[in-house]
Amino acid sequence: MSPEFAFTVMLALRMVVAATFVVSASFIAERSGPVIGALIATLPISAGPAYVFLAIDHDAAFIAQGALASLSINAATIFLSLTYVLLAQRHGVLVSCGTAVAAWTAFAFIVRMAEWSLVGCMAVNAVAFAVCVPLLERFRHVQKMPLITRRWYDIPLRASLVALLVATVVALSSRVGPTISGIMALFPIVFTSMMLILHPRIGGPATAAVIANGVWGLMGFSLAIAVLHVAAARFGSAVGLSLALATCVGWNLALWWNGRRKAASA
């Protein structure tokens, strides 16, 4: 087997694995309401597979540096969420989602030009949360989530988006380096696919409620990326990825438990 053919086969396999994971998780999110759906959407269901495949091809230093770039760009996802939620109240999916993605891209361009430290990245995320969380609070609740009717293009759209992301990150990582790889790995595939699919059929406000609830999950996601950066540099990629996943899952479980406790007391 030639090296080129082996690379193509392995890349295709990675794309299929990642796409299957994301599509399955997003189906669960759609049927669980805005709160649970947001918690599932903010698990590392697209960035996680991308980082696993990067860890297979690169050393721990590459993963640690990429995680630092991912942590800085996580703040862009917070502002993407705010942009979409505000626009989705009155505008269609193309304007709302397109403007949100444009805002994320502009932020990513700025991030690429700067040299970031762990403290600086955490500070940027803290500022983003302080600004966006109060503004999103009133959009987190809807009276009733409309029934979702699945269409023929749902699975192909989600699968192709995440497969394209994984293929791009894996294929270009050796050329573009850890910083760009870390930024690309955190492109909000799950959020944008949910916007594109849910908005036309359940409306902007209901879709915005899912995205608005996701900001709390992004807090845990930022902590998980910080854990990955530190743990990968000290203990290796496998330990770093495991601890990051545990951090993200633990945070979202705590959010779920807190929501259940508040509902029971009410």
Secondary structure, 3 states (H helix, E strand, C coil): CCHHHHHHHHHHHHHHHHHHHHHHHHHHHHCCHHHHHHHHHCCCCCHHHHHHHHHHHCCHHHHHHHHHHHHHHHHHHHHHHHHHHHHHCCCCHHHHHHHHHHHHHHHHHHHHCCCCCHHHHHHHHHHHHHHHHHHHHHHCCCCCCCCCCCCCCHHHHHHHHHHHHHHHHHHHHHHHHHHHHHHHHCCCHHHHHHHHHHHHHHCHHHHHHHHHHHHHHHHHHHHHHHHHHHHHHHHCHHHHHHHHHHHHHHHHHHHHHHHHHHHHHC
